[in-house]
Each structure stands twice: as C-alpha cells, then as structure tokens.
Amino acid sequence: MKKLFIVSTLYISIFSSAQTFIQAYQNRVEQITQTNINTYLTEFAGFGVKTTGSINNNNTFNWLKNKYLGFGYTSTQISENAFTYNGNTTKNLILTKTGTKYPNTYVIVCGHYDTIAGPGVNDNGSGTSVILEIARILKDIPTEYSIKFINFTGEEQGFRGSQNYVNTVVNGTNPKMDIKVVFNIDQVGGVAGEVNNTITCERDTNNSPSTNNSASSTITQQLMNCVSLYSPLQNNLSYAYGSDYMPFQSNGEVITGFYEFNESNKPHSAGDTYVNMDPVFVYNVTKAALGAVQHFATAETTALSTNDCPPEKMLQSLRIYPNPASDFINIEMLNTNLKDYSFSITDLSGKLLLRSENSKKINISSLSPGIYLGTMTVEDQKLTKKIVIKK
C-alpha cells in the first residue's frame, strides 16, 4: 500500500444498539495465538523479495496454498486467478468457505503478498498473517454468508491482481458476483519501539462512483465497533485509497479496510523486516479482524461449553504445531479443558514410536527426521494427521 499521509482524528467508536458483544465470537478470538502470528511473519520473511511474477513470489503463493491445506481446507475450496506481468505468469489465490444461508453472497477478506525491494514483513506480511489466522480459526465455523479469503499479487504495480480478479471473476460471473463487503487488510505491522495501540479503519470517500459511500461508512462503523468489542485497540477513522480494495470500489462494491496508525517508513525497502515492526500489534489487529469477519459473515453464535462439545467436534479442531517440527509439538483442540485423551506417533508402517496421555506438549527429539503419523484419541473417536520432523 502506498500511503502518503493520514488526515483524521482519533475516534473511539460507540457501540450501537444493533451490534453487541457475542461470547462465541470472543471464544474464537481467544484461539488466536502470538506464536502463530510470529511463525507466519518469519516464514513470510524467509521467501525474500517477492516481486510479482518472480520465483520468490511463486514460492510464496505455494506456501499460502499449503497453509490453507494444512488447516484442513480441501483443494476444491482453493482456486487460482492467473494473469501475466512482464511476460511472467503470476497468480492470485482464492479460498472459498461456503455460507449456510446466503451461499452466493460473499464477504471478501483480502490483502496482497507481493513486495518490491525487501521481504515486506509489514507490507504486507502483516496482512497476510492476519488472513491466515482468521481462515484457520473459522475453518469449521458455520457462517451465513460465504467468505472468500483472497491473497492478491501485483498490488505494488497498481493493483494488477485485484483488478484482474474484478474483471475476470467478479464481472465475469453471470449474474455478476454478489459481494456484501470487501475487507482489505494491508500494512498492519506498526513500528518497532512505538506504542502501537490504534488501528486505522478506512471508508470509501471517492466520487467515482459515490453511490457506495454511504454503505461503506455504515460497514466501517461496524468494523470500528468490532475493534472495540473484540480487541484492546483504539480506532482511527480515515479514508480508503492506494490498495486492493480500489478496483472493487470503482466497480461499485462496498469496501472497508485496516491500515496501521503509526506508519512505518520501511515498506518498499530492504528495511521492511520482522525486527522493524511490532508482532504484538499484528496479534491485536487479528483479534479485531476476526471479530469483524464473524460479524460481517454472521458466524454461528452458539458457544459450545466444555460439557457439550462432542469428541468428533473436538477432533475436527485438532491442530498440531509446529509442523514441520524438530524437538517438540503442541496439541491444540477446541475444548481446552479436556482431561482424558491420548496421542500416539507411528511410522508409516504403523509401528508405535511414542504415546502420550493428556499432554499438550510432546517431546519428539528422539525421533529421526522423516514423515510420521500422529493419532489423537478422544473416547472412541480417532483422528490421524501427518507430522514432518526435521532436524
């Protein structure tokens, strides 16, 4: 995103009577982990400069795809939107989660993954990390509206990817794709060493067209309410420009977005690194964003209690991380108070190598590098996942 300045005033949103705190939304917000955010950011940094159409850019695309598959999404939920830049083929990545009540109306959650002169950990590894963590947590959560998580490329060259998507997919659908809101997340990493406690919420103030401005203001107010309801951050109200929501805005869609309030001067340079931004701020932005996406898509509002959560539901939420791993793996499930379960690790032939009872952290340092199978057992239910061990 190319921001020159922000002219606005600090704005603390007031809760409207139609938008109240929902405990189930908060329960999911509490599933966000700082460890996950740090992992996404550092892995993103490891791909280096991700110029649109480059090998690093394509490798990042594949990394994103594998992340979604690792969360449990299927290949049929993932699509690619390709275009050519400087003679090279490059691709947007789209993950679609189908709604239960309005499957043909979409909440788009988007951000770009291309960079210019550096690894782009803030611009826009931060937004990419937020999107990944939201997609992970909402994987098995019913929403009335469909959600499209979109990782765009070509943003730094003038929204090439998002414009191509609007031209070939949004307007290429007959009838045209029905979009409830486009929520763009770009450069939300903050500045290392500063107090990063405010997020800028962006609304449409453009005149071409102006017919979507009122709806954008309304949805941005809802976004600000969610910031206050589900995160410790304060709000700053500003205007939208210079990022991937603009082709949608020009197409008449309703847009909103997040952007850092303390603006870094490192983007588009080799200094856009992990040490120059604030991972804790990204963690807090993710809280606000997850609350907002649940609100926009009307997520399930019933929170399962620890007594009501059936074994099969808990197993569906099973997460093993890090993966690949070297010394330890962590076990995470929906019911954090579960007391009676077992976890075993076998080789591919089925030989039992490790077994753990009721442990959330398992020492695997004795195992050689390779591919193994980890099986979680809760009552009479079992779920097996692949584990990769590297030294």
RODO-2510 file (C-alpha; in nm, 4 decimals, decimal comma):
residues 391
     n   res          X          Y          Z
     1     m     0,0000     0,0000     0,0000
     2     k     0,1253     0,3458    -0,0844
     3     k     0,0234     0,5870     0,1899
     4     l     0,1494     0,9433     0,1854
     5     f    -0,0298     1,0805     0,4885
     6     i    -0,3359     1,0324     0,7044
     7     v    -0,5629     1,3220     0,7868
     8     s    -0,8103     1,2205     1,0517
     9     t    -0,8809     1,2361     1,4193
    10     l    -0,8618     0,9658     1,6817
    11     y    -1,2056     0,8101     1,7010
    12     i    -1,3319     0,5860     1,9787
    13     s    -1,6391     0,4076     1,8473
    14     i    -1,9629     0,3992     2,0421
    15     f    -2,1463     0,0673     2,0401
    16     s    -2,4718     0,0793     1,8509
    17     s    -2,7727    -0,0981     1,9982
    18     a    -2,7797    -0,3315     1,6967
    19     q    -2,4260    -0,4549     1,7492
    20     t    -2,3446    -0,6175     2,0799
    21     f    -2,0771    -0,8408     2,2243
    22     i    -2,1154    -1,2092     2,1307
    23     q    -1,9394    -1,4582     2,3560
    24     a    -1,8958    -1,7194     2,0829
    25     y    -1,7104    -1,4620     1,8718
    26     q    -1,4857    -1,3812     2,1667
    27     n    -1,4174    -1,7503     2,2285
    28     r    -1,2816    -1,7787     1,8754
    29     v    -1,0818    -1,4591     1,9127
    30     e    -0,9129    -1,6209     2,2134
    31     q    -0,7935    -1,9044     1,9864
    32     i    -0,5574    -1,6619     1,8091
    33     t    -0,2007    -1,7210     1,9244
    34     q     0,1016    -1,4957     1,9193
    35     t     0,3089    -1,7994     1,8255
    36     n     0,1102    -1,8487     1,5069
    37     i     0,1420    -1,4820     1,4121
    38     n     0,5182    -1,4903     1,4703
    39     t     0,5502    -1,8090     1,2655
    40     y     0,3588    -1,6667     0,9693
    41     l     0,5643    -1,3464     0,9753
    42     t     0,9010    -1,5186     0,9948
    43     e     0,8143    -1,7762     0,7313
    44     f     0,6902    -1,4992     0,5023
    45     a     1,0156    -1,3121     0,5587
    46     g     1,2113    -1,6217     0,4596
    47     f     1,0911    -1,6007     0,0987
    48     g     1,2804    -1,2735     0,0496
    49     v     1,1805    -1,0143    -0,2088
    50     k     0,8517    -1,1244    -0,3668
    51     t     0,8346    -0,9168    -0,6827
    52     t     0,5259    -1,0001    -0,8866
    53     g     0,5950    -1,2913    -1,1203
    54     s     0,9296    -1,3816    -0,9601
    55     i     1,0323    -1,7231    -0,8300
    56     n     1,0056    -1,5946    -0,4713
    57     n     0,6576    -1,4658    -0,5462
    58     n     0,5531    -1,8042    -0,6837
    59     n     0,7088    -1,9822    -0,3850
    60     t     0,5081    -1,7604    -0,1509
    61     f     0,1929    -1,8459    -0,3448
    62     n     0,2641    -2,2177    -0,2925
    63     w     0,3372    -2,1581     0,0773
    64     l    -0,0003    -1,9896     0,1198
    65     k    -0,1773    -2,2716    -0,0606
    66     n    -0,0103    -2,5315     0,1589
    67     k    -0,1023    -2,3343     0,4705
    68     y    -0,4724    -2,3477     0,3820
    69     l    -0,4498    -2,7187     0,3023
    70     g    -0,2718    -2,7706     0,6347
    71     f    -0,5627    -2,6008     0,8125
    72     g    -0,7888    -2,8709     0,6706
    73     y    -0,9392    -2,6941     0,3712
    74     t    -0,9742    -2,9043     0,0566
    75     s    -0,8248    -2,8404    -0,2847
    76     t    -1,1772    -2,7876    -0,4215
    77     q    -1,2126    -2,4824    -0,1957
    78     i    -0,8984    -2,3239    -0,3417
    79     s    -0,8862    -2,1556    -0,6804
    80     e    -0,6287    -1,9563    -0,8753
    81     n    -0,6721    -1,6395    -1,0772
    82     a    -0,3760    -1,6004    -1,3123
    83     f    -0,2536    -1,3069    -1,5176
    84     t     0,0661    -1,2046    -1,6937
    85     y     0,3066    -0,9394    -1,5697
    86     n     0,6315    -0,8583    -1,7513
    87     g     0,5964    -1,1779    -1,9519
    88     n     0,5623    -1,3969    -1,6412
    89     t     0,2540    -1,5762    -1,5166
    90     t     0,1552    -1,4826    -1,1635
    91     k    -0,1500    -1,5780    -0,9600
    92     n    -0,3998    -1,4604    -0,7025
    93     l    -0,5002    -1,7278    -0,4515
    94     i    -0,8669    -1,7599    -0,3508
    95     l    -1,0010    -1,9747    -0,0675
    96     t    -1,3815    -2,0016    -0,0583
    97     k    -1,5757    -2,1012     0,2527
    98     t    -1,9412    -2,1520     0,1592
    99     g    -2,2147    -1,9897     0,3664
   100     t    -2,5095    -2,1785     0,5095
   101     k    -2,7855    -1,9280     0,4323
   102     y    -2,6515    -1,6984     0,1604
   103     p    -2,4006    -1,9150    -0,0293
   104     n    -2,3969    -1,6831    -0,3297
   105     t    -2,3287    -1,3633    -0,1367
   106     y    -1,9666    -1,3064    -0,0367
   107     v    -1,7633    -1,1363     0,2311
   108     i    -1,4214    -1,0833     0,0750
   109     v    -1,1239    -1,0688     0,3130
   110     c    -0,8162    -0,9720     0,1164
   111     g    -0,4590    -0,8474     0,1192
   112     h    -0,1564    -0,8673    -0,1090
   113     y     0,1519    -1,0882    -0,0733
   114     d     0,3838    -0,9282    -0,3301
   115     t     0,6667    -0,6931    -0,2279
   116     i     0,9036    -0,4533    -0,4050
   117     a     1,2550    -0,4128    -0,2653
   118     g     1,2532    -0,6139     0,0557
   119     p     1,0891    -0,9082     0,2293
   120     g     0,7843    -0,6918     0,3053
   121     v     0,7149    -0,8318     0,6503
   122     n     0,4965    -0,5306     0,7287
   123     d     0,3817    -0,4536     0,3739
   124     n     0,2201    -0,6982     0,3536
   125     g     0,3314    -0,9975     0,5517
   126     s     0,1311    -0,8491     0,8372
   127     g    -0,1993    -0,8508     0,6482
   128     t    -0,1186    -1,1944     0,5063
   129     s    -0,0646    -1,3295     0,8580
   130     v    -0,3947    -1,1851     0,9801
   131     i    -0,5817    -1,3501     0,6936
   132     l    -0,4156    -1,6880     0,7540
   133     e    -0,5032    -1,6917     1,1241
   134     i    -0,8658    -1,5922     1,0588
   135     a    -0,9005    -1,8663     0,7968
   136     r    -0,7519    -2,1219     1,0367
   137     i    -0,9915    -2,0430     1,3186
   138     l    -1,3055    -2,0184     1,1040
   139     k    -1,2402    -2,3388     0,9139
   140     d    -1,5162    -2,5387     1,0874
   141     i    -1,7339    -2,2466     1,1982
   142     p    -2,0629    -2,2094     1,0064
   143     t    -2,1279    -1,8626     0,8624
   144     e    -2,4479    -1,7487     0,6954
   145     y    -2,2591    -1,5634     0,4208
   146     s    -1,9826    -1,7173     0,2131
   147     i    -1,6296    -1,5916     0,2744
   148     k    -1,3570    -1,5544     0,0154
   149     f    -1,0075    -1,5209     0,1593
   150     i    -0,8031    -1,3706    -0,1239
   151     n    -0,4263    -1,3257    -0,1390
   152     f    -0,3561    -1,0838    -0,4231
   153     t    -0,0316    -1,0282    -0,6083
   154     g     0,0574    -0,7329    -0,8308
   155     e    -0,0664    -0,4760    -0,5781
   156     e     0,2606    -0,2861    -0,5823
   157     q     0,2364    -0,2433    -0,9598
   158     g    -0,1022    -0,0714    -0,9436
   159     f    -0,3496    -0,3338    -0,8153
   160     r    -0,2845    -0,5627    -1,1125
   161     g    -0,4072    -0,8730    -0,9313
   162     s    -0,7201    -0,7288    -0,7750
   163     q    -0,8119    -0,5501    -1,0980
   164     n    -0,7725    -0,8752    -1,2903
   165     y    -0,9916    -1,0533    -1,0364
   166     v    -1,2650    -0,7902    -1,0628
   167     n    -1,2507    -0,8013    -1,4446
   168     t    -1,2367    -1,1771    -1,4931
   169     v    -1,4208    -1,3190    -1,1911
   170     v    -1,6429    -1,0586    -1,0233
   171     n    -1,7707    -0,9173    -1,3524
   172     g    -1,7112    -1,2423    -1,5398
   173     t    -1,9849    -1,4146    -1,3407
   174     n    -2,3382    -1,4123    -1,4825
   175     p    -2,5039    -1,2596    -1,2960
   176     k    -2,2200    -1,0506    -1,1519
   177     m    -2,0825    -1,1778    -0,8217
   178     d    -2,2878    -1,0575    -0,5262
   179     i    -2,0464    -0,9027    -0,2736
   180     k    -2,1627    -0,7918     0,0695
   181     v    -1,8358    -0,6218     0,1658
   182     v    -1,4679    -0,6166     0,0717
   183     f    -1,2483    -0,6035     0,3837
   184     n    -0,8901    -0,5217     0,2847
   185     i    -0,6010    -0,5694     0,5298
   186     d    -0,2763    -0,4002     0,4249
   187     q     0,0280    -0,2944     0,6278
   188     v    -0,0861    -0,3516     0,9841
   189     g     0,2530    -0,4234     1,1415
   190     g     0,3112    -0,0995     1,3288
   191     v     0,6527     0,0390     1,4201
   192     a     0,9051    -0,1335     1,6475
   193     g     0,9648     0,0574     1,9691
   194     e     0,6477     0,2659     1,9493
   195     v     0,3198     0,2274     2,1363
   196     n     0,1051     0,0637     1,8680
   197     n    -0,2410     0,0703     2,0237
   198     t    -0,4520     0,2210     1,7430
   199     i    -0,5766     0,0799     1,4129
   200     t    -0,6952     0,2948     1,1236
   201     c    -1,0341     0,1949     0,9793
   202     e    -1,0845     0,3065     0,6198
   203     r    -1,4072     0,4080     0,4488
   204     d    -1,4942     0,4994     0,0915
   205     t    -1,4962     0,8749     0,0248
   206     n    -1,4390     0,8576    -0,3515
   207     n    -1,6693     1,0273    -0,6004
   208     s    -1,6345     0,7842    -0,8865
   209     p    -1,8753     0,6390    -0,8013
   210     s    -2,0121     0,7941    -0,4841
   211     t    -2,3182     0,5677    -0,4655
   212     n    -2,1331     0,3169    -0,2446
   213     n    -2,0030     0,5758     0,0041
   214     s    -2,2928     0,5626     0,2477
   215     a    -2,2877     0,1830     0,2722
   216     s    -1,9111     0,1918     0,3186
   217     s    -1,9459     0,4390     0,6059
   218     t    -2,2024     0,2125     0,7703
   219     i    -1,9895    -0,1012     0,7354
   220     t    -1,6800     0,0848     0,8566
   221     q    -1,8675     0,1940     1,1688
   222     q    -1,9488    -0,1716     1,2267
   223     l    -1,5807    -0,2513     1,1792
   224     m    -1,4902     0,0085     1,4407
   225     n    -1,7445    -0,1368     1,6810
   226     c    -1,5822    -0,4793     1,6384
   227     v    -1,2390    -0,3321     1,7111
   228     s    -1,3699    -0,2062     2,0433
   229     l    -1,5681    -0,5200     2,1214
   230     y    -1,3039    -0,7831     2,0490
   231     s    -0,9605    -0,6208     2,0798
   232     p    -0,7699    -0,3844     2,3104
   233     l    -0,7100    -0,1394     2,0242
   234     q    -0,8449     0,2104     1,9719
   235     n    -0,9922     0,3292     1,6409
   236     n    -0,8799     0,5934     1,3959
   237     l    -1,1232     0,6803     1,1155
   238     s    -0,9714     0,7642     0,7762
   239     y    -1,0312     0,7225     0,4042
   240     a    -0,9594     0,4426     0,1586
   241     y    -0,7050     0,4605    -0,1215
   242     g    -0,3891     0,3014    -0,2532
   243     s    -0,4639    -0,0705    -0,2035
   244     d    -0,6504    -0,3708    -0,3411
   245     y    -0,9987    -0,2575    -0,2441
   246     m    -0,9824     0,0244    -0,5041
   247     p    -1,0729    -0,1847    -0,8128
   248     f    -1,3717    -0,3123    -0,6148
   249     q    -1,4619     0,0450    -0,5148
   250     s    -1,4543     0,1541    -0,8790
   251     n    -1,6793    -0,1417    -0,9576
   252     g    -1,9439    -0,0124    -0,7162
   253     e    -1,8746    -0,2563    -0,4306
   254     v    -1,8885    -0,1718    -0,0595
   255     i    -1,5375    -0,1532     0,0869
   256     t    -1,3641    -0,1089     0,4205
   257     g    -1,0136    -0,1749     0,5462
   258     f    -0,7423    -0,1791     0,8086
   259     y    -0,4143     0,0152     0,7995
   260     e    -0,1601     0,0899     1,0725
   261     f    -0,1931     0,4210     1,2598
   262     n     0,1755     0,4526     1,3474
   263     e     0,3014     0,4481     0,9911
   264     s     0,6325     0,2773     0,9206
   265     n     0,8790     0,4327     0,6757
   266     k     1,0315     0,0917     0,5949
   267     p     0,7893    -0,0500     0,3326
   268     h     0,9227    -0,0723    -0,0236
   269     s     1,2753    -0,1012     0,1174
   270     a     1,5160    -0,3675     0,2403
   271     g     1,4346    -0,2491     0,5923
   272     d     1,0804    -0,3888     0,5883
   273     t     1,1805    -0,6718     0,8203
   274     y     1,0481    -0,8520     1,1271
   275     v     1,2643    -0,6532     1,3699
   276     n     1,1324    -0,3202     1,2421
   277     m     0,7654    -0,3912     1,3083
   278     d     0,5525    -0,4981     1,6059
   279     p     0,4262    -0,8598     1,6038
   280     v     0,2128    -0,7963     1,9138
   281     f     0,0258    -0,5261     1,7238
   282     v    -0,0416    -0,7765     1,4430
   283     y    -0,1782    -1,0162     1,7058
   284     n    -0,4164    -0,7497     1,8367
   285     v    -0,5196    -0,6478     1,4844
   286     t    -0,6038    -1,0128     1,4178
   287     k    -0,8392    -1,0087     1,7162
   288     a    -1,0214    -0,7074     1,5783
   289     a    -1,0293    -0,8509     1,2265
   290     l    -1,1627    -1,1894     1,3363
   291     g    -1,4387    -1,0229     1,5345
   292     a    -1,5298    -0,8171     1,2295
   293     v    -1,5265    -1,1070     0,9832
   294     q    -1,7544    -1,3076     1,2112
   295     h    -1,9890    -1,0088     1,2256
   296     f    -1,9838    -0,9431     0,8503
   297     a    -2,0381    -1,3110     0,7614
   298     t    -2,2801    -1,3773     1,0531
   299     a    -2,0923    -1,6608     1,2186
   300     e    -2,2572    -1,9166     1,4433
   301     t    -2,3339    -1,7526     1,7770
   302     t    -2,3750    -2,0634     1,9907
   303     a    -2,0683    -2,1335     2,2002
   304     l    -2,0193    -2,4975     2,2925
   305     s    -1,9500    -2,5492     2,6612
   306     t    -1,6823    -2,7902     2,7731
   307     n    -1,9564    -3,0380     2,8621
   308     d    -2,1469    -3,0007     2,5347
   309     c    -1,8528    -3,0365     2,2961
   310     p    -1,8687    -3,3872     2,1401
   311     p    -1,5450    -3,5792     2,0694
   312     e    -1,5876    -3,5579     1,6920
   313     k    -1,6191    -3,1786     1,7116
   314     m    -1,3061    -3,1559     1,9237
   315     l    -1,1136    -3,3729     1,6788
   316     q    -1,2218    -3,1544     1,3880
   317     s    -1,0487    -2,8638     1,5631
   318     l    -0,7271    -3,0596     1,6272
   319     r    -0,4131    -2,8677     1,5440
   320     i    -0,0560    -2,9946     1,5736
   321     y     0,2168    -2,7306     1,5629
   322     p     0,4828    -2,6522     1,4673
   323     n     0,4699    -2,8835     1,1683
   324     p     0,7391    -2,9475     1,0477
   325     a     0,8897    -2,9787     1,3959
   326     s     1,2239    -3,0749     1,5487
   327     d     1,2106    -3,1062     1,9292
   328     f     0,8518    -3,0580     2,0478
   329     i     0,4988    -3,0488     1,9074
   330     n     0,1985    -2,8818     2,0672
   331     i    -0,1575    -3,0150     2,0665
   332     e    -0,4490    -2,7739     2,0403
   333     m    -0,8208    -2,8536     2,0345
   334     l    -1,1495    -2,6705     2,0786
   335     n    -1,2019    -2,7935     2,4350
   336     t    -0,9015    -2,6589     2,6233
   337     n    -1,0267    -2,8162     2,9497
   338     l    -1,0363    -3,1709     2,8125
   339     k    -0,8703    -3,4045     3,0640
   340     d    -0,8887    -3,7533     2,9094
   341     y    -0,7238    -3,8119     2,5719
   342     s    -0,4206    -3,9825     2,4226
   343     f    -0,1835    -3,9035     2,1387
   344     s     0,0376    -4,1546     1,9611
   345     i     0,3021    -4,1307     1,6905
   346     t     0,3729    -4,4159     1,4495
   347     d     0,5920    -4,4575     1,1456
   348     l     0,4314    -4,5070     0,8057
   349     s     0,4265    -4,8836     0,8565
   350     g     0,2151    -4,8429     1,1702
   351     k     0,4875    -4,9165     1,4280
   352     l     0,4177    -4,7323     1,7549
   353     l     0,7046    -4,4977     1,8477
   354     l     0,5575    -4,2611     2,1078
   355     r     0,2446    -4,2442     2,3172
   356     s     0,1334    -3,9574     2,5409
   357     e    -0,1593    -3,9350     2,7832
   358     n    -0,3306    -3,5996     2,8413
   359     s    -0,0281    -3,3934     2,7362
   360     k    -0,0456    -3,0758     2,5267
   361     k     0,3306    -3,0624     2,4640
   362     i     0,5117    -3,3719     2,3372
   363     n     0,8874    -3,4273     2,3176
   364     i     0,9796    -3,5713     1,9759
   365     s     1,3548    -3,5073     1,9931
   366     s     1,4254    -3,8817     1,9961
   367     l     1,2701    -3,9316     1,6522
   368     s     1,4764    -3,9195     1,3348
   369     p     1,3908    -3,6797     1,0511
   370     g     1,1096    -3,8102     0,8373
   371     i     0,7333    -3,8374     0,7938
   372     y     0,5212    -3,9829     1,0728
   373     l     0,1543    -4,0258     1,1627
   374     g     0,0089    -3,8639     1,4747
   375     t    -0,3209    -4,0026     1,6070
   376     m    -0,5390    -3,8254     1,8636
   377     t    -0,7905    -4,0419     2,0503
   378     v    -1,0847    -3,8929     2,2416
   379     e    -1,3223    -4,1546     2,3853
   380     d    -1,3989    -4,3830     2,0890
   381     q    -1,3105    -4,1248     1,8237
   382     k    -0,9744    -4,1014     1,6446
   383     l    -0,8126    -3,8617     1,4009
   384     t    -0,4753    -3,9091     1,2305
   385     k    -0,2588    -3,6337     1,0818
   386     k     0,0793    -3,6320     0,9089
   387     i     0,3758    -3,4985     1,1071
   388     v     0,7047    -3,3964     0,9461
   389     i     1,0169    -3,3992     1,1628
   390     k     1,3241    -3,2021     1,0582
   391     k     1,6481    -3,1520     1,2481
***
